[in-house]
Amino acid sequence: MKNLLNMLAYKRPLGSESLLAFEQRFIAPLGARKDSAGNWILSVGQNPTICWSSHTDSVHLESGMQKLAVAEHRGRRVIFATGSDCLGADDAAGVFLMTEMIQKGIKGLYIFHYGEEAMGIGSRYIASHTPWLFKGIKHCISLDRGGYSSVITHQMGERCCSDAFARSLANRLNAHGCAFKLDRTGVFTDSANYMDIVPECTNISVGYYNQHTPNEYVDLYCVEHIRHALLNVNFSRLPCRREVESW
């Protein structure tokens, strides 16, 4: 988990020097390429059918580094920032999990999005200018949701994925020690901008809480269990029931 702690030390407001430093330290070495909108993109394996999504920006008000602290909360080890307006585990936790998956060679199209906190600047660009990236992609799974148990089926009141897909994904993760269940209360993350071009779009919990506030924290127990599941699940043959225009 050391890499997660190193990531959380960076404040990452949109367009900041510390966001750029974060990307250069943790994402560029993976071999990802940066597009015109600031998204980092990497394909692992041949003909992937799943897009894995997270975002690099945070809601910090200023650039720079921050101090972290460890505490016990309800019997769990948690990390929070001291003297900062937020921790930024939204979505450093998702970025961390995706880097772990890439290093293990988990097949997929990986997109580290720019500007999710500004209503998805990077994902809107991809949907409008480079939708061909999603040719053959049937599922988009954003690792960007608070808590420990959500597989989102609706975003902003609209269905974003079928219950069959969401249930299959939850069951596979739960077989490796997680506690996921279907959740209709999604608001917005980058996968929402792909709902018209990718059949099954969701976002799942990655273990952060109280996001966008000075009380934000990340539960290391949750992150480790989700990490273990993501690195060991067989994601092939996930159902695809929702229909959209194909590419």
C-alpha positions in Angstrom: 0.0 0.0 0.0 3.0 2.3 0.0 2.2 3.5 -3.5 -1.2 4.6 -2.4 0.2 6.6 0.5 2.7 8.3 -1.9 -0.1 9.2 -4.2 -2.2 10.7 -1.4 0.6 13.1 -0.5 -0.1 15.1 -3.7 -2.7 17.8 -3.9 -4.1 17.6 -7.4 -6.3 20.6 -8.4 -7.0 20.8 -12.1 -4.1 22.3 -14.1 -1.7 22.4 -11.1 2.0 21.6 -11.1 1.5 19.0 -8.5 -1.1 17.2 -10.6 1.4 17.1 -13.5 4.1 15.8 -11.1 1.7 13.1 -9.9 1.0 12.0 -13.4 4.7 11.9 -14.3 5.6 9.9 -11.3 2.8 7.3 -11.2 1.2 7.1 -14.6 3.7 8.0 -17.4 6.1 5.1 -16.4 3.4 2.6 -17.0 3.7 3.3 -20.7 0.4 5.3 -21.0 0.1 8.0 -23.6 -1.5 11.4 -23.0 -4.1 12.7 -25.4 -5.0 16.3 -26.3 -7.4 16.7 -23.4 -5.0 15.5 -20.7 -6.3 11.9 -20.4 -3.7 9.1 -20.0 -4.6 6.0 -22.0 -3.1 2.5 -22.1 -4.3 -0.8 -23.6 -3.3 -4.1 -22.0 -3.8 -7.3 -23.8 -5.3 -7.9 -27.3 -8.8 -6.8 -28.1 -9.9 -5.7 -24.6 -13.7 -5.6 -24.0 -13.5 -3.7 -20.7 -12.5 -0.1 -20.1 -11.1 0.6 -16.6 -11.6 4.2 -15.6 -10.4 6.6 -12.9 -9.5 10.3 -12.7 -6.3 12.1 -11.7 -7.7 15.4 -10.5 -8.9 16.2 -7.0 -10.9 19.1 -5.4 -8.0 20.5 -3.5 -8.0 24.3 -3.6 -4.2 24.7 -4.0 -1.3 22.9 -5.5 1.5 21.2 -3.5 2.0 18.4 -1.0 0.1 17.5 2.1 0.8 15.6 5.4 -1.0 12.4 6.1 -1.9 10.8 9.4 -3.0 7.3 10.4 -5.9 6.6 12.8 -8.2 3.9 14.0 -11.8 4.2 13.0 -14.3 1.6 14.0 -11.5 -0.9 14.4 -10.1 -0.1 11.0 -6.8 1.6 10.0 -7.6 4.8 8.0 -5.6 7.6 6.4 -6.6 11.2 6.4 -4.9 14.5 5.6 -4.0 17.0 8.3 -4.5 20.8 7.6 -6.0 20.2 4.2 -9.4 20.8 2.5 -9.6 17.2 1.4 -7.6 14.0 1.2 -8.0 13.3 -2.5 -8.6 9.6 -2.2 -11.3 10.6 -4.7 -9.8 9.4 -6.9 -6.3 8.5 -5.9 -7.7 5.2 -4.6 -9.0 4.4 -8.1 -5.7 5.4 -9.8 -3.8 3.2 -7.3 -6.0 0.2 -8.1 -5.6 0.7 -11.8 -1.8 0.9 -11.6 -1.8 -2.4 -9.6 -4.0 -4.0 -12.3 -1.8 -2.8 -15.1 1.4 -4.1 -13.4 -0.2 -7.5 -13.0 -1.2 -7.5 -16.7 -5.0 -7.5 -16.2 -6.5 -7.1 -19.7 -8.3 -3.9 -20.5 -8.4 -0.4 -21.9 -7.2 1.9 -19.1 -8.1 5.5 -19.0 -6.9 7.9 -16.3 -9.3 10.8 -16.9 -8.5 14.5 -16.7 -11.0 16.9 -15.1 -13.7 14.5 -13.8 -14.3 17.0 -10.9 -15.1 19.6 -13.6 -18.0 17.4 -15.0 -15.7 15.1 -16.9 -13.6 17.3 -19.2 -11.5 14.4 -20.4 -14.3 11.9 -20.8 -16.5 14.4 -22.7 -13.5 15.0 -25.1 -13.2 11.3 -25.7 -16.9 10.8 -26.2 -17.0 13.7 -28.7 -13.6 13.4 -30.5 -12.2 9.9 -30.2 -15.1 7.5 -29.6 -13.4 5.0 -31.8 -11.3 4.2 -28.7 -14.2 2.1 -27.5 -14.5 -0.1 -30.6 -15.1 -3.6 -29.1 -15.6 -2.3 -25.6 -18.7 -3.7 -24.0 -18.1 -2.6 -20.3 -16.8 0.6 -18.7 -16.0 0.2 -15.0 -15.0 3.3 -13.2 -13.1 2.8 -9.9 -14.6 5.9 -8.4 -17.3 5.6 -5.8 -17.2 6.2 -2.1 -17.8 3.4 0.4 -17.2 -0.3 0.1 -20.2 -1.9 -1.4 -21.6 -0.1 -4.4 -22.0 -1.3 -8.0 -23.8 1.6 -9.6 -26.7 0.9 -12.0 -28.0 4.4 -12.4 -26.2 7.8 -12.8 -28.1 11.0 -12.5 -31.3 9.1 -12.5 -30.6 7.3 -15.7 -29.9 3.6 -16.1 -26.2 3.2 -17.0 -25.9 -0.6 -16.9 -28.1 -3.7 -16.7 -28.8 -5.5 -13.5 -27.5 -8.7 -15.0 -24.1 -7.1 -15.6 -24.0 -5.4 -12.3 -25.0 -8.5 -10.4 -22.5 -10.7 -12.2 -19.7 -8.1 -11.5 -20.7 -7.9 -7.8 -20.8 -11.7 -7.4 -17.4 -12.2 -8.9 -15.8 -9.6 -6.6 -17.7 -10.9 -3.6 -16.3 -14.4 -4.3 -12.9 -12.9 -3.3 -14.0 -11.3 0.0 -15.8 -8.1 -0.9 -19.4 -7.1 -0.1 -20.7 -5.4 -3.2 -24.4 -5.0 -4.1 -26.4 -3.1 -6.7 -26.9 0.6 -6.0 -29.2 2.9 -8.0 -28.0 6.2 -6.3 -25.1 7.1 -8.6 -24.6 10.8 -9.4 -21.7 11.3 -11.9 -18.4 10.0 -12.9 -16.6 9.7 -16.2 -18.4 6.5 -17.3 -21.6 8.6 -17.4 -20.2 10.4 -20.5 -19.9 7.0 -22.3 -23.5 5.8 -21.7 -24.5 6.4 -25.3 -21.5 4.5 -26.8 -20.6 1.7 -24.3 -23.4 -0.7 -23.4 -22.6 -1.4 -19.7 -21.3 1.6 -17.7 -20.8 1.5 -14.0 -18.7 2.8 -11.1 -17.8 0.8 -8.0 -16.7 1.6 -4.5 -13.0 1.9 -3.8 -12.9 2.6 -0.1 -12.9 6.4 0.4 -15.4 8.2 2.6 -16.5 11.9 3.2 -15.1 12.9 -0.2 -14.8 16.6 -1.0 -14.5 17.6 2.7 -11.7 18.1 5.2 -13.0 14.9 6.9 -12.3 12.7 3.9 -10.5 9.4 4.7 -9.6 6.1 3.0 -10.1 2.8 4.7 -7.0 0.7 4.1 -8.9 -2.5 4.9 -11.5 -1.8 2.2 -8.9 -0.8 -0.4 -6.8 -3.9 0.2 -9.9 -6.2 -0.1 -11.0 -4.5 -3.3 -7.4 -4.7 -4.7 -7.2 -8.4 -3.9 -10.5 -9.0 -5.7 -9.6 -6.9 -8.8 -6.3 -8.8 -9.2 -7.9 -12.2 -8.9 -11.3 -12.1 -10.6 -11.9 -13.6 -14.0 -13.6 -10.7 -15.9 -14.2 -12.6 -19.1 -17.8 -13.2 -20.3 -19.4 -10.6 -18.2 -23.0 -10.2 -19.4 -23.9 -7.4 -21.9 -27.6 -6.7 -21.9 -28.0 -2.9 -22.3 -28.0 -1.8 -26.0 -26.4 1.3 -27.5 -25.1 2.3 -30.9 -22.0 0.1 -31.6 -18.6 1.2 -32.9 
